[in-house]
């Protein structure tokens, strides 16, 4: 009786962990592939900021699709 309860609770724990992992993975946002050019002079922080600004400008101009939740790409 005790071993059955322990095995059942381990199985339940694994199922809950798997569901949580899939949920966290699917909730992350991803950026669709997009090509844009940015020129930046300065350190790494300035380059990352310029790249992000360029990406946002490309989205605003309609050249790139905005980020989506990962699960939306699973639909096809």
N, C-alpha and C positions, 0 to 999 in steps of 0.2 A: 504494500500500500504506500509506504513512504517513498520507495524508489519510483513508483509511478507518478507521484506528485512532483518529485524532483525533476524527473525527465520531462514532464509536462510543462513545468515552469521554465526550464531551460529552453524548450522549444518556443514557448510564448515570448521569452526574452529575445531570442534570435529573430523571431518574426517582427517584433516591435522595432528592433535595431535595424533590420533590413528596410522596413517601411520608412523609418526616420531618415536613413541614408539616402534612399531614393527621393524622398520629399525634399531634403536639403539640396541634393544635386539638381533636381528639376527646377527649383526656385531660383537658382543662380541666373543672372543675366549674362548673355553673351552678345558679342557684336558680330553682325554678319560681315562677310569679307567686303572690304571697301578700300579703294586706292585713292589717296590724296597726297598732295605735296605740301611740305612745311619747311621753311628755312628758319633756323634759330641759332643764335650765338650765345654762349654762356655755359653754365654748368648743367648737370644732369637734371636738376629740378626745373630749370627754365626750358629745357628741351621737352620734358614730359608735359609741362604746362602748355607749350606751344603746340605739341601734338594733339593734346586734348582739345584745345581751342580750335585747331584746324578740323578735327573730327566733328565737333559741334557745328562749325560753320558749314561743313559738307552736308550734315544732316539738315540744317536749316535751308540750304539751297536745294535740297532734294536729290543730291548726288549719291547719298548713302542712306540705307535704311537704318532706323533707330534700333537700339538694343532691344532684344526680346528675351522673355524667359526661355530657358533651355528647352523646356517641354514642348514649346510651340514648334521647334524644329523637328521633333520626333514624329509629328503628324505627317510630315512630308511636304 
